[in-house]
């Protein structure tokens, strides 16, 4: 996988988490395990249809998975996707730490 494709996929995941409702859905799935749309809708002030749309965004970003059993659709968090995002944040953090260290060395050498 090219770096560009990986960056696009990571950006898609972060964009999906940029919405409060989607983030709360993912937290709920992580805390309580796989659930139906009816279960996920409980505690939200939006319709089941809105929850379904948010879940489709999370599915497209590969942050949740869907399992169908008869007529019931259950959604669950994909922990590996979240670990991949954490790895991305760790790499970005390291890049910033390195850049700040270079800046500090530059300032101290030219002081």
C-alpha positions in Angstrom: 0.0 0.0 0.0 1.4 3.4 -1.0 1.9 6.1 1.6 -0.6 8.2 -0.2 -3.4 5.6 0.0 -2.5 5.0 3.6 -2.7 8.7 4.4 -6.1 9.0 2.6 -7.5 6.0 4.6 -6.2 7.6 7.9 -7.7 10.9 7.0 -11.0 9.2 6.3 -10.9 7.6 9.7 -10.1 10.8 11.5 -12.8 12.7 9.5 -15.4 10.1 10.5 -14.4 10.7 14.2 -14.7 14.4 13.7 -18.4 14.2 14.3 -19.5 14.1 17.9 -22.4 11.6 17.3 -20.1 9.2 15.5 -17.4 9.4 18.1 -20.0 8.8 20.8 -21.3 5.8 18.9 -17.8 4.3 18.6 -17.2 4.9 22.3 -20.5 3.1 23.1 -19.6 0.2 20.9 -16.2 0.0 22.5 -17.6 0.1 26.0 -20.7 -2.1 25.5 -19.8 -4.4 22.6 -21.8 -5.1 19.4 -25.3 -3.7 19.3 -28.3 -3.3 17.0 -29.3 0.1 15.6 -32.2 0.1 18.1 -29.8 -0.4 21.0 -27.4 2.2 19.7 -30.2 4.7 19.3 -31.0 4.7 23.0 -29.6 7.7 24.7 -29.3 9.8 21.5 -31.5 12.7 20.6 -31.4 11.8 16.9 -33.5 9.3 14.9 -32.6 5.7 14.1 -32.3 6.8 10.5 -29.7 9.4 11.6 -27.9 6.7 13.6 -27.9 4.4 10.5 -26.3 7.2 8.4 -23.6 7.8 11.0 -22.9 4.0 11.2 -22.6 3.9 7.4 -19.9 6.6 7.6 -18.1 4.6 10.3 -18.4 1.5 8.2 -16.9 3.3 5.2 -14.0 4.4 7.4 -13.6 0.8 8.5 -14.0 1.8 12.2 -17.0 -0.5 12.8 -18.1 -3.8 11.3 -21.6 -5.1 10.6 -22.9 -8.6 11.2 -26.2 -9.7 9.9 -28.2 -12.5 11.5 -31.6 -12.9 9.9 -33.2 -9.4 10.0 -31.0 -8.1 12.8 -27.9 -6.0 12.0 -25.4 -5.7 14.8 -22.5 -3.3 14.7 -19.2 -3.6 16.6 -16.1 -1.5 16.9 -12.9 -2.6 15.0 -10.2 -2.3 17.6 -7.4 -2.8 15.1 -8.5 0.3 13.2 -8.3 2.3 16.4 -4.9 0.9 17.1 -3.8 2.0 13.6 -5.1 5.5 14.3 -3.2 5.6 17.6 0.0 4.5 15.7 -0.6 7.4 13.3 -0.9 9.8 16.1 2.2 8.4 17.8 4.2 8.9 14.5 2.9 12.5 14.2 3.8 13.2 17.8 7.3 11.9 17.2 7.7 14.1 14.1 6.7 17.1 16.1 9.0 16.2 19.0 11.9 15.8 16.4 11.1 19.1 14.8 11.0 20.9 18.2 14.3 19.3 19.2 15.9 20.6 15.9 14.5 24.1 16.5 15.8 24.0 20.1 19.3 23.0 18.9 19.2 25.7 16.2 18.2 28.4 18.7 20.8 27.3 21.3 23.6 27.1 18.6 22.8 30.6 17.3 22.2 32.2 20.7 
